[in-house]
Amino acid sequence: MRNSVEILVVDDIVENLEIVTEVLSAVGYDVAAVTSGRRALKRLQTYIPDLILLDVKMPDIDGFEVCRQIKSNELTADIPIIFITAFSEPENIGKGFFVGAVDYIHKPIQELELLSRVKNHLELQRLRQSLEQQVVERTYDLEVAMAQLQEALTQLQEAQLKMLQSEKMATHDPLTELPNRRLLMERLETSLAISQHSRQAIALIFLDLDGFKQINDTYDHQAGDDLLVEVTQRLQACLRKRDGLFRLGGDEFVILIDQVESTVAVIELAKRLLANLQRPFKIKGHTVTIGGSFGIKVYDGQADQTVREVLSDADNAMYKAKAHRNCVVLHGEAVFHGVD
């Protein structure tokens, strides 16, 4: 009989595996980690954990399909699965519950949330297993109890889905579905702390669209909204998976880049973003063109700056760029980095 709790963690990002493994191992859980859905399914042929923490977006088999296969196997169907993901759209959350997950944990992972949810679902699993044993012994009465428990779990899942939808409304822009200022402040605070500790540079890019007001004035606000959605897609196409894109409101966007390779690399990224924005857009049957003014703040962890000070530096650089339009300005530099 096993004396310890065994947890399987599945994520294609090694850094995520290391973080989760370290947190769970520190409180006494036995943790096995694999880097793909296929490896997880193969491991489950000879290993039955008490709980599975499963990433959604993976290159070989996504988490939804892995979960579906686990739940379709009689030997593994009862293992509780918690998705760990950066997705926050209600349709993805609902799909996860539909294929059999019991909960979601959002990235970036918070240690207290991870431990709390793991503990709660292990306890629920223990209670469920205990009730199942009593069903064997007492049949009818405990079958009623299981039905009540299942109803309670269903209600809990519905409540969690509503809570997540409410949380998203508070932390995301409803038009573009990008994280808003609140999440920017939280993530920037974490990035600054890491940068100050590791001396690994981060960068903040403020972007204000040039010519956006004319689009609204010439056509209508719906055209403006459609344009902002298209702008979001173009910006995301130029960014890495780990880069953060936020909308502050109106036509202002912010990009947060961790682990900056060099200041030159950040400037070149901003130039590529600007070039991408300057390509014509097709909006409601009309061809429209815009530009952008980019302000950059690179923080190397040396100076003792606050979140608001770093934001202010990036904002000031953007306003200098705005005076010239369609250019990139690095905070503290006299040279304007224009784009041909």
N, C-alpha and C positions, 0 to 999 in steps of 0.2 A: 504493500500500500504506500502511495506517495505521501510524503510529509510536506512537500513544498508545492507552491502554485507555479505552473508552467505557462508562459505566455509566448506566442509566436508573433513576431513583428515583421511585416512585409512592406518594403519601400525600396524603390530603385535608386534613391539618393542615399549614399553611404553616410553622409553627415547626419541625416535624419535618423538613421538606424542607430548611430552612435549616441545621439542625444537621448532617444527613448530608452535604449538599453541601459545607459548609465543611470537615468532617473529611476527606472524600475528595479534594477539590480541593487541600488543603494538601499531600498526598503525590503529586500529579501526575496524578491521574485526571481525565479529561474527563467531566463530570457533566451530564446532562440531567434536569430535574425536571418532573413533571406532577402535577396535583392530583386526578385521577379515573381510574377504570378505563377509561372510554370514551376519554379523551384518550390514555391509554397505548396502547390498541389502534390508535387512529388514527395515532399517532406511529410505531408499528412497521410501518406500511404503507410508509414511506419511510426508515426508520432502523433499523439492526440493531446493537444494542449488544453488548458482550462479556458483560454481566452485568445482571440486573434485581433491584433491591431493591423488594419489593412489600408494601404494607400489606394486612392481611386485611380489616379492617372499614372499608368505604367506603360512602357513601350511594347511589351509582348502581349499580355492579356490585362485589360483594365480591371480595376477592383470589383466592379459590378459583376463581371463574368466570373471572376474567381469566387466571389461570394455565392453566386448562383450554383456553381459546381459543388462547392462545399455543402450547401444546403440540400442539394439533390443526392448526396451520398449518405446512406443510412448511418455509416460509422462516424461521420463528422457533422451531421445535420444539427446536433444540439449544441455545438460550440458557439458561444456568443461572439459576434463580430462587431467591432467598433471601427468605423471608417475614420482615417486621419487624412484630411484633405484641405486644400486651399479653396475649393469650391464652396460657395455659399448660396447658390441659386436654389430656390424652393423646389424646382423640378428635379434637380440632382439629389437633393435631400430626400424627397419623396421616393425617387427611384431606389435609393439605398435602402430605405425601410421596406420597399416592395420586394426586393430580392432577398431580404432576410436579416439586414443589419439591425442591431439594437440601439445604436447611438452614433453620434458624430463628434469628432474633436477637430477643431479648425487649426490650421497652420497660420502663423508661427505657434508652435506648441508652448503652452504655459504649464509649468511643472505641477502646480497645485491642481489645475483642472484635470491634467492627465491622471494623476494619482487618485483624485476623487472619483472620476468616472470609472476607472479600472476597479477600484475598491467596491463601488456601488454595484457594478454589473457582476463582479465575482460573487458578491453577497447574494444578489438576485439569482445567480446561477446555483449557488449552494442551496438557497431556499427552494428553488424549483426542483433540484435533484432530491432534496429531502422530502418534498411533497410527493414526488413521483414514487419514492419508496413507500410512503404511507398509502398511496393509491393501491400499490400491490397488496398491501396488508389490509386495507380497509375498503377497497373498491368504491362503492357508490358514493359514500359521503365525501371522500377525497376527490372524486371526479368532479363533484360540484365545486369543491374548493379550487381545483385547477381551472375550471371554467371562469370562476370569479377572478383568479389571478391573471388569466389571459385577458379578460376584459379590462382589468386594471392596467396591464402592460399596454394594451391597445390605446387606452385613454392617455397613458403617459407618453406614448409615441406621438399621439395627436397633439398633446400639449407641448411637447418638445418642438414639433414642427411649427406650431403657431409661435412659440417663443423665438425660434430661429428666424422666422419671417419678420417678427417684430424687431429683433436685433438688427437684421439687415436694413430695415427701413431707417434705423437710427444711425447706422454706420456706413451706408452706401448711397451714392447718388442714384435716384430712381430712373433717370433718363439713360445714363451710360452704364449703370451698374458698377461703376468704379468706386473704390473706397473713398470716403470723404475726408474732410479736415480732421475729424475726431480720430480716425484710424491713422492718418498721417502723423499726428502729434504723438500717438502711442508708439508707432513703429520707429519714428525718428528718435524718440527718447531712448529706445532700446539700442538703436544703431549708434548713437552718440556714446552711450556707455561702453559698448563693445569697442568702438574706435579708440576711446580714451584708454582702455585697458590694453588693447593689442597694438595700438599705433597703426592700424590698418585704415587707410583713407576711405572716406565715403564722399558721395557727391549728391548735391541737391540741384535739380534743374527746374527753374520756374519758366513756364511758357504762357504767353498771352497771344491769342490769335490776332493777326493783322487783317483787317478788312471784314471781320465778322459782323460788325454793326451794319455795314452796308448791305450784307446779305439779308439781315432781318428787315431793314428798311425797304429794300427793293422788292422782296417777296413777302414772306410772313414768318411768324415765329415757328410754325411747323417746319418750314424749310430750314430755319436755324437749328432746330432740334435735330432734324435729319442730318444736317452737316456735322453737328457735334458727335453724333454716333459714328459717322464715317471717319471723323478725325480720330476718335478713340481707337478704332480698328487699325488705322494706319500707324498710330504711335505704338500700339501693342506689337505690331508686326516687326518693328525695329528693335524691340527690347528683348533682353534675356528673360528666361522663366523666373529668375529670382529678383529681377528689378521690379520696383513698385511704381505703379502709375495711379495717380489720384486726381480727382476733380474737385477744385475748391469752390466752384460755382461760376456762373456766367461762361466766359470763354477762357478761364484760367485753369491750367493743369500743372501738376507737379510730378516730377520723376525722382525717385529715391534710388540711388545705386550704392549697394554695399560692395566691399572688396574692390575698390577702384584700382585699376592697373596703373594708370598715370593720368595727369591732368590733360595731356594731349589726347588721350583716348576718349575722355569725356567730351572735349571740344569737338572731336571728329564725330562722335555719336550725335551731338546736338546739330551739327551741320547736316548729317544724314536725315535726321528727323525733319529739319527745315526743308530740305530738298524734297522729301516725300510729301510734305504739306503743300508745297508749291505746285505740285501736279494738279491738273484740273479735276474737279469733282462733278459728278452728275447728280443733281438734286432736283427732284420733281420735274424731270424733263429739261432742266436748264443746266448749262455748263457754267460753273462758277470757279473762281480762283481766289485763294487767300494766301497769307503768309504767316509768319510767326516771329515773335521777339523772345529770345532765350536768355535767361540770366542764370549763371552757374556759380555755385559755392562749393568748393572742394575743402573738406575738413579732414585733417590728418591726425586728429586726436591730441595734438600738442597743446593748443590753446584751450583754456578752461571756459568754453562757451556754453550757453544754455540753448535749449531747443529754439526758443523765440529769437535769440541772437543769430543763430544759423539761418533760420527762416528769413529774418530781416535782411541778412547779407545777400541771400539769393534773390529776394524781392527787389532790393535796391539795384542789383545788377540787371534784373529784367526791365526795370523802369528806364535804365540807361539805354538798354537795347531798344526799348519802345520809342525812344526819342529819335532813333535812326531807322527803325523798322527793318524787318527781315534780316536780322543779324544775331550774332551770338556774343554775349559779353561775359567775361570771367571776372568775378568779384576781385577787386584789388588790382586789376590790370588796367592800364590806360589804353591798351590796344583793343579795338573792336574787331572781332573775328567775323567778318561778313561772309556771305555765301553768294557766289556768282550766279 
